[in-house]
Amino acid sequence: GYYLKVACGRASHEGPGCAAGKFQRENSFEEVERLKDEQLLGIEHWHGFYTKHDTYRRVGVLVGHYFDEEGRPTDKLLDYQRRLAEVKHRQLWVDRFPDCNVHYEIGKGRRIWCGTDSGGFERYWAGLPRMLKEGDGKLRCVCVPEERLGEDGLTPLANCAPESDTCEQPEA
């Protein structure tokens, strides 16, 4: 929607197609609804980069999908901004506490544990498994450092000792 003196790859067309790795005009698209959350965050990252960079300057807006003839945001832009805010909010929860490791074996059940690399993020602490009620009301198993166990939204796992970093949950 914003027109900057910038190029995406070798093409001169900017838009969500760049986030999807499609650099030719015929492969580009304006609708962001079909983009994954990570791709939306990628668009936001690059938009912020170009907006704050001294070399690039905004010269206008592209009339159509995101801006009307008067340069006002359309409902599509407002929808995009709402979705981006939701994605950023979810990302805050993921960054705050990494996911638990889970191993499921048919006939035995689940083994849930926390380690220094749970959720795919290396860190110096292992944490204890807890259920986190996220902003959208969904529950997620997360690894929590001991000093943060008292935070709102965290509850111990069922059938798991509160001080344990590993929980065995047999199949019902």
Backbone torsions as a table, in degrees:
resi	resn	phi	psi	omega
1	GLY	NA	-39.1	178.5
2	TYR	-86.7	140.8	179.4
3	TYR	-104.9	116.9	179.7
4	LEU	-118.6	155.2	173.5
5	LYS	-77.6	80.4	-173.2
6	VAL	-154.8	158.0	175.5
7	ALA	-125.0	147.2	178.5
8	CYS	-102.0	108.0	-175.7
9	GLY	63.6	-130.7	178.8
10	ARG	-94.2	-11.7	-177.4
11	ALA	-88.4	164.9	-179.1
12	SER	-106.2	7.6	-178.2
13	HIS	-99.1	126.4	176.8
14	GLU	-104.1	148.5	177.6
15	GLY	161.4	-177.7	-178.2
16	PRO	-57.4	-25.0	178.6
17	GLY	-57.4	-30.0	177.8
18	CYS	-64.0	-41.0	179.9
19	ALA	-66.5	-26.7	-179.7
20	ALA	-88.2	2.5	179.0
21	GLY	79.2	20.6	-179.6
22	LYS	-110.1	107.5	-171.2
23	PHE	-102.0	-4.1	178.5
24	GLN	-94.4	144.2	-177.3
25	ARG	-54.5	-39.6	-178.1
26	GLU	-69.1	-18.5	178.4
27	ASN	-96.3	-5.5	-176.2
28	SER	-84.3	163.6	178.8
29	PHE	-152.9	158.6	-178.6
30	GLU	-96.6	-28.1	-174.2
31	GLU	-75.3	126.5	-179.6
32	VAL	-95.7	-4.1	-176.7
33	GLU	-57.7	-32.1	-177.0
34	ARG	-89.5	1.8	177.9
35	LEU	-81.6	149.7	175.5
36	LYS	-77.3	161.4	-179.8
37	ASP	-54.9	-43.2	-178.7
38	GLU	-62.1	-34.7	179.3
39	GLN	-70.3	-36.8	175.4
40	LEU	-62.8	-43.0	177.8
41	LEU	-63.9	-33.1	175.8
42	GLY	-64.3	-43.7	177.2
43	ILE	-60.5	-45.8	-179.7
44	GLU	-61.5	-41.7	178.8
45	HIS	-59.2	-50.7	-176.9
46	TRP	-70.0	-35.8	176.4
47	HIS	-60.6	-45.3	177.5
48	GLY	-62.4	-41.4	179.5
49	PHE	-59.7	-52.0	-176.5
50	TYR	-69.3	-34.4	-179.7
51	THR	-67.3	-36.5	-176.8
52	LYS	-89.2	-13.1	-175.6
53	HIS	-79.7	134.1	-178.1
54	ASP	-66.7	-29.0	-175.7
55	THR	-69.6	-32.0	-174.7
56	TYR	-104.1	142.4	178.0
57	ARG	-134.8	146.0	178.5
58	ARG	-77.3	128.7	-178.8
59	VAL	-113.9	-1.0	177.8
60	GLY	158.6	-165.5	177.7
61	VAL	-127.0	155.8	178.6
62	LEU	-91.7	115.2	-179.6
63	VAL	-70.8	133.6	178.0
64	GLY	147.1	-109.2	-172.0
65	HIS	-64.4	-41.8	-172.5
66	TYR	-110.7	-18.9	179.7
67	PHE	-136.1	143.0	177.5
68	ASP	-87.7	-176.5	-176.4
69	GLU	-62.7	-22.3	179.2
70	GLU	-89.4	-0.2	-178.4
71	GLY	83.0	10.4	178.9
72	ARG	-85.6	146.4	177.9
73	PRO	-62.7	141.4	175.1
74	THR	-90.6	172.4	176.2
75	ASP	-59.5	-32.5	179.1
76	LYS	-63.1	-41.0	178.4
77	LEU	-66.9	-41.9	178.9
78	LEU	-64.2	-38.6	175.5
79	ASP	-62.1	-44.3	178.2
80	TYR	-59.8	-45.6	-178.6
81	GLN	-63.9	-37.9	176.9
82	ARG	-65.1	-44.9	-180.0
83	ARG	-63.8	-41.5	178.8
84	LEU	-61.5	-40.9	177.7
85	ALA	-62.4	-40.6	177.8
86	GLU	-64.0	-42.8	179.6
87	VAL	-63.3	-43.5	178.8
88	LYS	-63.5	-39.5	178.8
89	HIS	-63.2	-45.4	177.7
90	ARG	-61.9	-39.7	-179.0
91	GLN	-63.3	-34.9	176.7
92	LEU	-59.9	-41.5	179.2
93	TRP	-65.7	-41.5	-179.5
94	VAL	-65.7	-43.5	-179.8
95	ASP	-67.2	-32.7	-176.8
96	ARG	-66.1	-47.7	179.7
97	PHE	-136.8	122.8	178.1
98	PRO	-72.1	157.2	178.5
99	ASP	-65.8	151.1	173.0
100	CYS	-69.9	157.3	168.4
101	ASN	-84.5	139.7	180.0
102	VAL	-136.3	132.2	174.2
103	HIS	-125.4	125.0	-179.6
104	TYR	-114.1	135.4	176.9
105	GLU	-131.0	125.1	-179.3
106	ILE	-56.4	133.6	179.2
107	GLY	86.5	-18.2	-178.9
108	LYS	-110.9	-40.8	-178.4
109	GLY	115.1	-153.2	-175.2
110	ARG	-112.7	144.4	169.1
111	ARG	-114.4	124.1	-178.4
112	ILE	-119.3	131.8	-179.5
113	TRP	-151.7	163.8	175.7
114	CYS	-121.4	140.2	177.9
115	GLY	-142.4	-177.5	-177.9
116	THR	-72.9	-3.5	177.6
117	ASP	-128.7	19.7	179.8
118	SER	-61.0	144.3	180.0
119	GLY	72.0	9.0	178.8
120	GLY	81.4	10.0	-178.9
121	PHE	-116.3	120.4	176.3
122	GLU	-74.5	135.8	177.2
123	ARG	-156.3	172.5	-177.1
124	TYR	-84.8	-14.4	-178.9
125	TRP	-113.0	150.9	-179.7
126	ALA	-93.6	-46.9	179.5
127	GLY	86.4	173.6	179.1
128	LEU	-120.6	141.9	-178.4
129	PRO	-70.8	133.9	177.3
130	ARG	-143.4	156.6	171.6
131	MET	-91.6	131.7	-179.8
132	LEU	-113.4	124.9	173.5
133	LYS	-87.4	111.1	-176.6
134	GLU	-78.3	172.7	-178.3
135	GLY	-57.4	-29.2	179.7
136	ASP	-89.2	4.9	177.7
137	GLY	90.7	-9.9	179.7
138	LYS	-75.6	150.3	177.2
139	LEU	-98.5	142.3	179.5
140	ARG	-142.1	137.0	175.6
141	CYS	-79.3	124.6	-176.6
142	VAL	-131.2	160.2	174.7
143	CYS	-99.6	127.6	-173.3
144	VAL	-123.6	129.9	174.9
145	PRO	-65.2	147.2	-174.4
146	GLU	-53.2	-39.6	-177.1
147	GLU	-69.5	-9.0	-179.0
148	ARG	-113.9	11.9	-177.1
149	LEU	-63.8	-22.1	-177.6
150	GLY	-85.7	0.9	-177.2
151	GLU	-68.6	152.1	-179.9
152	ASP	-60.2	146.1	174.9
153	GLY	88.7	-3.4	-177.8
154	LEU	-102.6	132.3	175.6
155	THR	-136.2	147.6	177.2
156	PRO	-62.9	154.7	175.7
157	LEU	-72.4	146.8	176.9
158	ALA	-63.6	142.6	177.9
159	ASN	57.7	37.5	-178.8
160	CYS	-139.4	129.8	177.6
161	ALA	-62.9	130.4	-175.2
162	PRO	-57.6	-26.6	-177.9
163	GLU	-94.7	2.6	-176.2
164	SER	-88.3	141.4	175.1
165	ASP	-93.3	-1.4	178.7
166	THR	-135.9	136.0	179.5
167	CYS	-129.6	131.9	174.8
168	GLU	-101.6	124.0	178.0
169	GLN	-121.4	98.4	-177.4
170	PRO	-63.8	154.5	177.9
171	GLU	-65.4	141.1	-178.1
172	ALA	-79.7	NA	NA
